[in-house]
């Protein structure tokens, strides 16, 4: 005994349009995502200068936090470890550009410590990171 009507069609769920929407959302979120630069994720508030410029692509960036902590490539270093890392870099590539990004409230002594360590390591292409001052 057959209970189904012979002209009744079987239900088919078409997921083509739903998969299109999912892929479009995936592409949108991938493009909308911002990627964080580890050097700029530290929250170092730079002092303002009217002649501020962007840093060249291949350089060594040394961050000096407000409490005088040294951060290189996302790694916190002691004074001795900083001197050792700079000595290695100076030996391997003495022409390396070094940007010192000191927090505007950091003690001047911490910045001078970094500059002195760079000089001892043979790294003489130094610059100080600042932000452009808004005039207006």
C-alpha positions as CSV (number, residue, x, y, z in Angstrom):
1,X,0.0,0.0,0.0
2,X,1.6,3.2,-1.2
3,X,0.6,6.3,0.8
4,X,2.5,8.9,-1.3
5,X,0.8,10.6,-4.1
6,X,2.5,10.0,-7.4
7,X,2.6,13.6,-8.6
8,X,4.1,14.9,-5.4
9,X,7.7,16.3,-5.9
10,X,10.5,15.6,-3.4
11,X,11.8,18.7,-1.6
12,X,15.3,19.8,-2.5
13,X,17.2,22.4,-0.5
14,X,19.4,24.5,-2.9
15,X,22.4,26.0,-0.9
16,X,24.1,27.7,-3.9
17,X,23.0,31.2,-3.0
18,X,23.8,30.7,0.7
19,X,27.3,29.5,-0.1
20,X,27.8,32.6,-2.3
21,X,26.8,34.8,0.6
22,X,29.1,33.0,3.0
23,X,32.1,33.4,0.6
24,X,31.3,37.1,0.1
25,X,31.2,37.7,3.8
26,X,34.5,35.8,4.3
27,X,36.1,38.0,1.6
28,X,34.7,41.2,3.2
29,X,35.9,40.4,6.7
30,X,39.4,39.4,5.4
31,X,39.7,42.7,3.6
32,X,38.3,44.7,6.5
33,X,40.7,43.2,9.0
34,X,43.5,45.5,10.1
35,X,46.9,44.0,10.8
36,X,48.8,45.4,13.8
37,X,52.4,46.3,13.4
38,X,54.1,45.0,16.6
39,X,56.2,48.2,16.9
40,X,53.1,50.4,16.9
41,X,51.0,48.2,19.1
42,X,53.0,49.1,22.3
43,X,51.2,52.4,22.9
44,X,54.3,54.6,22.8
45,X,53.0,58.1,22.6
46,X,55.6,60.0,20.5
47,X,56.4,63.7,20.9
48,X,55.3,66.1,18.1
49,X,57.6,67.7,15.6
50,X,56.8,69.7,12.4
51,X,59.4,67.8,10.4
52,X,58.3,64.3,11.3
53,X,58.7,61.7,8.5
54,X,57.9,58.1,8.0
55,X,60.5,55.5,8.7
56,X,62.4,53.6,5.9
57,X,61.2,50.0,5.3
58,X,64.4,48.2,6.5
59,X,65.5,49.5,9.9
60,X,65.9,48.6,13.5
61,X,63.2,50.2,15.7
62,X,63.9,50.6,19.4
63,X,61.0,51.6,21.6
64,X,61.6,53.3,24.9
65,X,58.5,53.1,27.1
66,X,57.5,55.7,29.7
67,X,59.1,53.7,32.5
68,X,62.5,53.4,30.6
69,X,61.9,49.8,29.4
70,X,63.6,48.9,26.0
71,X,61.5,47.0,23.5
72,X,63.1,45.7,20.2
73,X,61.0,43.6,17.8
74,X,58.3,43.1,20.4
75,X,60.8,41.8,23.0
76,X,61.6,43.5,26.2
77,X,65.4,43.9,26.7
78,X,67.6,44.9,29.6
79,X,70.3,47.4,29.1
80,X,72.9,44.6,28.7
81,X,70.7,42.6,26.3
82,X,70.1,45.7,24.3
83,X,73.8,46.4,24.0
84,X,74.5,42.8,23.0
85,X,71.7,42.8,20.3
86,X,73.0,46.1,18.9
87,X,76.5,44.8,18.9
88,X,75.4,41.8,16.8
89,X,73.5,44.0,14.4
90,X,76.3,46.5,14.1
91,X,78.8,43.7,13.3
92,X,76.5,42.1,10.7
93,X,75.2,45.4,9.1
94,X,76.8,48.6,10.3
95,X,74.8,50.7,7.8
96,X,71.5,49.6,9.5
97,X,69.2,52.6,10.1
98,X,68.1,52.8,13.7
99,X,64.9,54.6,14.8
100,X,64.6,55.4,18.5
101,X,60.9,55.7,19.4
102,X,60.9,57.2,22.9
103,X,57.7,57.9,24.8
104,X,57.3,61.6,25.2
105,X,57.4,61.2,29.0
106,X,60.4,58.8,29.1
107,X,63.5,60.1,30.9
108,X,66.1,61.5,28.6
109,X,68.7,59.2,30.2
110,X,67.0,56.2,28.7
111,X,67.1,57.7,25.2
112,X,70.8,58.6,25.7
113,X,71.5,55.0,26.9
114,X,70.1,53.7,23.6
115,X,72.1,56.3,21.5
116,X,75.2,55.4,23.4
117,X,74.7,51.6,22.9
118,X,74.2,52.3,19.2
119,X,77.4,54.3,19.0
120,X,79.4,51.5,20.8
121,X,77.9,49.0,18.4
122,X,79.0,51.0,15.3
123,X,75.5,52.0,14.3
124,X,75.6,55.6,13.4
125,X,72.5,56.1,11.2
126,X,70.2,57.1,14.0
127,X,66.9,58.9,14.0
128,X,64.3,59.8,16.6
129,X,60.7,58.9,16.0
130,X,58.1,61.7,16.3
131,X,54.6,62.3,15.1
132,X,53.7,65.2,12.9
133,X,52.4,68.2,14.8
134,X,49.0,69.5,13.6
135,X,49.1,73.1,12.7
136,X,45.8,74.9,12.7
